[in-house]
């Protein structure tokens, strides 16, 4: 049997690591919490462990080793429970820990030091009720084990929950402010669009009359020219001064140009009104092709002559949806594709044989073999193929981020949450249509 001095060499002095408990963040791990470094070989006497526990009142347990190899962990309260049993002092206090370990073979909860605090707390709470107060063994390196007091873990967990709640509240407040701003901007743009449509409607309504009047006047002048054999010199000089022959030829073209401009301005104002329209409480049937065309019209200034837009519209039924929100989704995706193509063109990395192109395709399809019909909207840009890392980043962008809101995350929630649809992003590897594909699937009526 080992003497007391011999067994002392197999018993480490308890050391408490301070960690970074004062600066805990949402991404903090167990390594950032106060951890106890206290281990003993199985040949150490129970009295020595009891003396250490008496000297260090906050020490939650001891790590058990045999010839330096990790075996388990003995909680402080478990030792006290064994000593309080009949003959417990005689059986365990004056005997090596090996005797106690043979009675208590409870497997402790062992977690990596890189385990997030929130995840560790949830795993600790899933333990049996009688083991909830047991310390947690934290595995740092190959042979380094530390002891974590569950009370410290609970305190850190609730601190993080408080931080998480505060971040959610701040984010909700920011969203409310942003929503109010967007609603105010939408009402402002809607009012401006209405003010634009009023004079445009006047111009459009009077253009037909002006065209008819000008045609009649030119006919009268033509008849006068035939009836008057000798045109007065003053009239001849005036015709030459105002270039009458050119006016007679250019006036119909000018009226057609005014009609085209008024029509474009009317379509633009209507697109603005549709885009800024606040959806009703309930979804309504809508024409998705008109919605896509309206968004493309609004983005016309960003679609430079270098970017070609190709439409492959299939036959779609009216889709019951919140059309204003879907307009925002289409706007977000098209903006991202335009940015990507422009950046690639600026870096001169896009394939020289293929001009920058955005393809929009729609169809009704079945995706799961159940017979349910889905409306598919694919927006494809012929940018360079996405790497696996980029695809993972896009997938992560769909998740609800507590810190920042992304346009893809918002689009994902609109499609999957508000419309019970599916939102997919993947890289197309077909030779004739390489690029990034954003696919929106909506349930068909």
C-alpha positions in Angstrom: 0.0 0.0 0.0 1.2 3.6 -0.8 2.1 5.8 2.1 0.7 9.2 2.4 3.7 10.9 0.9 3.8 8.4 -2.0 0.2 8.9 -2.8 0.6 12.7 -2.7 2.8 12.4 -5.8 -0.2 10.9 -7.6 -2.5 13.7 -6.5 -2.5 17.1 -8.3 -3.1 20.4 -6.7 -6.5 21.9 -7.8 -6.1 24.7 -10.2 -9.0 26.9 -11.5 -8.7 28.4 -14.9 -10.3 31.9 -15.0 -11.6 31.6 -18.6 -13.4 34.5 -20.2 -16.6 34.3 -18.3 -16.9 38.1 -18.1 -16.9 38.5 -21.9 -19.2 35.6 -22.9 -20.7 35.9 -26.4 -23.2 33.9 -28.3 -20.3 31.9 -30.0 -18.5 31.2 -26.7 -17.5 27.6 -25.9 -16.8 25.6 -22.8 -13.1 26.7 -22.9 -14.3 30.2 -22.0 -15.7 29.1 -18.7 -13.9 28.5 -15.3 -12.6 25.0 -15.4 -11.0 23.0 -12.5 -7.8 21.0 -13.1 -7.8 18.3 -10.4 -6.9 14.7 -11.0 -5.9 11.7 -8.8 -4.7 8.2 -9.4 -6.9 5.3 -8.2 -4.3 4.4 -5.5 -4.8 7.7 -3.7 -6.6 7.4 -0.3 -10.1 8.7 0.1 -8.9 10.7 3.2 -6.6 12.8 1.0 -9.5 13.5 -1.5 -11.7 14.4 1.5 -9.0 16.8 2.8 -8.7 18.5 -0.6 -12.5 18.9 -0.8 -12.5 20.3 2.7 -9.7 22.8 1.8 -11.3 23.8 -1.5 -15.0 24.1 -0.8 -16.0 25.0 -4.4 -14.2 22.1 -6.0 -17.0 20.1 -7.7 -15.2 16.7 -8.2 -12.0 14.9 -9.1 -10.9 13.3 -12.3 -9.8 9.7 -11.8 -6.8 8.3 -13.7 -4.8 5.0 -13.8 -1.2 5.4 -14.8 -2.0 8.7 -16.3 -4.9 7.3 -18.4 -8.4 8.9 -17.9 -10.9 6.6 -16.3 -13.8 8.8 -15.1 -14.8 11.4 -12.7 -16.0 11.3 -9.0 -18.3 14.1 -8.0 -17.9 15.8 -4.6 -21.4 15.1 -3.5 -21.1 11.4 -4.6 -18.2 10.9 -2.2 -20.1 12.5 0.7 -23.1 10.2 -0.1 -20.9 7.1 0.1 -19.3 8.3 3.4 -22.7 8.8 4.9 -23.7 5.2 4.3 -23.4 2.7 7.2 -19.8 1.8 7.6 -19.0 4.2 4.7 -16.1 5.8 6.5 -14.5 2.4 7.2 -15.2 1.2 3.7 -14.1 4.2 1.6 -12.3 6.9 3.6 -9.2 4.9 4.6 -9.1 2.9 1.4 -7.8 3.8 -2.1 -10.1 5.4 -4.6 -10.0 2.1 -6.5 -12.4 0.7 -4.0 -14.8 3.6 -4.4 -14.5 3.4 -8.2 -15.4 -0.2 -8.1 -18.7 0.7 -6.5 -19.4 3.8 -8.5 -19.1 3.2 -12.3 -21.4 6.1 -13.4 -20.2 7.4 -16.8 -19.8 11.2 -16.6 -20.9 13.6 -19.4 -17.8 14.3 -21.4 -17.8 17.2 -23.8 -15.2 18.8 -26.1 -13.8 22.2 -25.0 -15.0 23.6 -28.4 -18.6 22.7 -27.6 -20.8 25.9 -27.7 -22.2 26.8 -24.3 -25.8 26.8 -25.5 -25.4 23.3 -26.9 -23.6 22.0 -23.8 -26.3 23.3 -21.5 -29.0 21.5 -23.5 -27.0 18.2 -23.4 -26.5 18.6 -19.6 -30.2 19.2 -19.1 -31.0 15.9 -20.9 -29.2 13.8 -18.3 -31.3 11.8 -15.7 -32.7 13.8 -12.9 -30.4 12.2 -10.2 -27.3 13.3 -12.3 -28.2 16.9 -13.1 -25.9 18.1 -10.3 -22.9 16.1 -11.5 -20.0 18.1 -12.8 -19.2 17.9 -16.5 -15.9 16.6 -17.8 -14.4 18.9 -20.5 -11.9 17.3 -22.9 -9.4 19.9 -24.1 -6.6 18.0 -25.8 -5.5 14.3 -26.1 -4.8 13.8 -22.4 -6.1 17.0 -20.9 -9.4 16.8 -19.0 -11.0 19.5 -16.8 -14.0 19.7 -14.5 -16.9 22.1 -15.1 -19.3 23.0 -12.3 -22.8 22.7 -13.7 -23.8 25.8 -11.8 -21.2 27.8 -13.8 -22.6 26.4 -17.0 -26.2 27.3 -16.0 -25.1 30.9 -15.2 -23.4 31.2 -18.6 -26.4 29.7 -20.3 -28.9 32.1 -18.9 -26.5 35.0 -19.6 -26.4 34.0 -23.2 -30.2 33.5 -23.3 -30.4 37.1 -22.0 -28.0 38.3 -24.7 -30.0 36.3 -27.3 -33.2 37.8 -26.1 -31.8 41.3 -26.2 -30.5 40.8 -29.7 -33.9 39.5 -30.8 -35.6 42.5 -29.3 -33.1 44.9 -30.9 -33.5 43.1 -34.2 -37.3 43.2 -33.9 -37.2 47.0 -33.2 -34.9 47.5 -36.2 -37.2 45.5 -38.4 -40.2 47.5 -37.2 -38.4 50.8 -37.9 -37.3 49.4 -41.3 -40.8 48.2 -42.1 -42.3 51.6 -41.2 -39.7 53.3 -43.4 -40.5 50.9 -46.2 -44.2 51.4 -45.7 -43.8 55.2 -45.7 -41.6 55.0 -48.8 -44.1 52.7 -50.5 -46.9 55.2 -49.8 -44.7 58.0 -51.0 -43.8 56.2 -54.2 -47.4 55.1 -54.7 -48.5 58.7 -54.4 -45.8 59.9 -56.8 -46.8 57.2 -59.3 -50.4 58.3 -59.0 -49.4 61.9 -59.7 -47.4 60.8 -62.7 -50.2 58.7 -64.1 -52.7 61.6 -64.0 -50.8 63.9 -66.5 -49.7 60.8 -68.5 -53.3 59.8 -68.9 -54.1 63.4 -70.1 -51.3 63.2 -72.6 -52.3 59.7 -73.7 -56.0 60.6 -74.0 -55.3 63.7 -76.1 -52.7 62.2 -78.3 -55.2 60.5 -80.5 -57.1 63.8 -80.9 -53.9 65.7 -81.7 -53.0 63.1 -84.3 -56.4 63.3 -85.9 -56.4 67.1 -85.8 -52.9 67.3 -87.4 -53.9 64.8 -90.0 -57.0 66.9 -90.9 -55.0 70.2 -91.0 -52.4 68.6 -93.3 -55.2 67.4 -95.6 -56.8 70.9 -95.7 -53.4 72.4 -96.6 -52.9 69.8 -99.3 -56.4 70.7 -100.8 -55.5 74.4 -100.6 -52.3 73.7 -102.5 -54.3 71.9 -105.3 -57.0 74.6 -105.5 -54.7 77.6 -105.5 -52.9 77.8 -108.9 -50.7 80.7 -107.9 -49.5 80.5 -104.3 -48.8 83.9 -102.7 -45.2 84.8 -102.3 -45.7 85.4 -98.5 -47.0 81.8 -98.1 -44.1 80.5 -100.1 -41.6 82.4 -98.0 -43.2 81.3 -94.8 -43.1 77.6 -95.9 -39.4 77.9 -96.6 -38.8 79.7 -93.3 -40.5 77.0 -91.2 -39.4 74.1 -93.4 -43.0 73.1 -94.1 -42.1 70.0 -96.1 -40.0 68.6 -93.2 -42.8 69.4 -90.7 -45.3 67.6 -92.8 -43.1 64.5 -92.9 -41.8 64.6 -89.3 -45.1 65.5 -87.5 -46.5 61.9 -87.5 -43.2 60.5 -86.4 -43.1 63.0 -83.5 -46.6 62.1 -82.4 -45.6 58.4 -82.5 -42.5 59.1 -80.4 -44.6 61.0 -77.8 -47.1 58.1 -77.8 -44.3 55.6 -77.1 -42.8 57.7 -74.3 -46.2 58.1 -72.7 -46.8 54.4 -72.9 -43.4 53.6 -71.3 -43.9 56.2 -68.6 -47.4 54.7 -67.9 -46.0 51.2 -67.7 -43.2 52.4 -65.3 -45.6 54.2 -63.0 -47.9 51.1 -63.0 -44.9 48.9 -62.1 -44.0 51.2 -59.3 -47.5 51.1 -58.0 -47.7 47.3 -58.2 -44.3 46.9 -56.5 -45.1 49.3 -53.7 -48.6 48.0 -53.2 -49.2 46.7 -49.7 -50.6 43.2 -49.8 -54.0 42.4 -48.4 -54.5 40.2 -45.3 -55.3 37.2 -47.6 -53.4 36.1 -50.7 -55.0 36.7 -54.1 -54.6 35.2 -57.5 -52.0 37.0 -59.6 -50.2 36.8 -62.9 -46.6 36.0 -62.2 -45.4 36.8 -65.7 -46.8 40.4 -65.3 -45.0 40.6 -62.0 -41.7 39.5 -63.5 -42.0 41.9 -66.4 -42.8 44.8 -63.9 -39.7 44.0 -61.9 -37.5 43.8 -65.1 -38.9 47.2 -66.1 -37.9 48.7 -62.8 -34.4 47.2 -63.2 -34.0 48.4 -66.7 -31.5 51.1 -65.7 -29.3 48.4 -64.1 -29.5 46.0 -67.0 -26.8 47.4 -69.2 -26.5 46.6 -72.9 -23.9 44.0 -71.9 -26.5 41.8 -70.0 -29.0 39.9 -72.1 -32.4 38.9 -70.6 -34.0 35.8 -72.1 -37.5 34.8 -71.2 -38.9 31.2 -71.5 -42.4 31.7 -70.1 -44.6 28.6 -69.9 -48.3 28.5 -69.5 -49.0 29.4 -65.9 -52.4 29.6 -64.2 -53.1 32.5 -61.8 -51.2 31.8 -58.6 -52.7 32.6 -55.2 -50.0 34.6 -53.5 -48.9 37.9 -51.9 -47.8 39.4 -55.1 -46.0 42.4 -53.6 -43.8 40.1 -51.5 -43.0 37.9 -54.5 -42.0 41.1 -56.4 -39.5 41.8 -53.6 -38.2 38.2 -53.9 -37.7 38.6 -57.7 -36.1 42.0 -57.2 -33.6 40.5 -54.7 -32.6 37.6 -56.9 -32.3 39.7 -60.1 -30.3 42.3 -58.3 -27.9 39.7 -57.0 -27.5 38.2 -60.5 -26.9 41.6 -62.0 -24.2 42.4 -59.4 -22.6 39.1 -60.0 -22.5 39.5 -63.7 -21.2 43.0 -63.6 -18.5 42.1 -61.1 -17.4 39.2 -63.3 -17.4 41.4 -66.4 -15.3 44.0 -64.6 -12.7 41.4 -63.6 -12.8 40.1 -67.2 -13.2 36.5 -66.0 -16.4 35.7 -67.8 -16.1 33.4 -70.8 -15.3 35.5 -73.9 -17.5 33.3 -76.1 -20.6 33.9 -74.1 -22.1 37.3 -73.2 -23.5 37.9 -69.7 -27.0 36.6 -69.7 -30.0 36.1 -67.3 -32.5 33.5 -68.2 -36.0 33.4 -66.7 -38.0 30.2 -67.2 -41.4 29.3 -65.8 -43.4 26.1 -65.9 -45.9 23.9 -64.1 -44.2 20.7 -62.8 -44.3 17.8 -60.3 -41.3 17.4 -58.1 -42.1 14.7 -55.5 -44.1 12.0 -57.4 -47.2 12.6 -55.4 -49.1 14.3 -58.2 -49.1 17.7 -56.6 -48.5 20.5 -59.1 -46.0 23.2 -58.5 -45.3 26.4 -60.3 -41.5 26.7 -61.0 -39.8 30.1 -61.5 -36.1 29.7 -62.4 -33.7 32.7 -62.6 -30.4 31.6 -64.1 -27.3 33.7 -64.7 -24.4 32.4 -66.7 -21.8 33.5 -64.1 -18.9 31.2 -63.4 -19.9 28.1 -61.5 -20.3 28.3 -57.8 -17.8 26.5 -55.5 -19.1 24.2 -52.8 -18.0 26.8 -50.2 -20.1 29.5 -52.0 -23.1 27.2 -52.1 -22.7 26.5 -48.4 -22.5 30.2 -47.7 -25.7 30.8 -49.6 -27.5 28.0 -47.8 -26.4 29.4 -44.5 -27.7 32.8 -45.6 -31.2 31.2 -45.6 -31.1 30.7 -41.8 -32.4 33.4 -39.5 -29.3 35.4 -38.4 -29.7 37.2 -35.1 -27.2 39.9 -36.1 -27.9 40.8 -39.7 -30.7 40.4 -42.1 -29.9 39.4 -45.7 -32.0 39.8 -48.8 -31.7 36.0 -49.4 -32.8 35.2 -45.9 -35.8 37.4 -46.3 -36.6 35.9 -49.7 -36.3 32.4 -48.3 -38.8 33.2 -45.5 -41.3 34.8 -47.9 -41.3 31.8 -50.2 -41.2 29.0 -47.6 -43.0 30.7 -44.8 -45.7 32.9 -46.3 -46.3 30.8 -49.4 -45.4 27.3 -48.2 -43.1 26.9 -51.2 -39.5 25.9 -51.8 -36.4 28.0 -52.4 -33.4 26.3 -54.1 -30.0 27.6 -55.1 -27.6 25.4 -57.0 -25.0 25.4 -59.7 -26.0 24.2 -63.1 -23.3 22.1 -64.8 -24.9 21.5 -68.2 -22.5 22.6 -70.9 -25.1 24.9 -72.7 -26.4 26.5 -69.5 -23.7 26.7 -66.9 -24.2 29.1 -64.0 -26.1 29.8 -60.8 -29.8 28.8 -60.6 -32.3 30.3 -58.2 -35.5 28.3 -58.3 -38.7 29.2 -56.6 -41.4 26.5 -56.3 -45.0 27.6 -55.3 -47.9 25.2 -54.8 -50.3 25.4 -57.8 -54.0 26.0 -57.1 
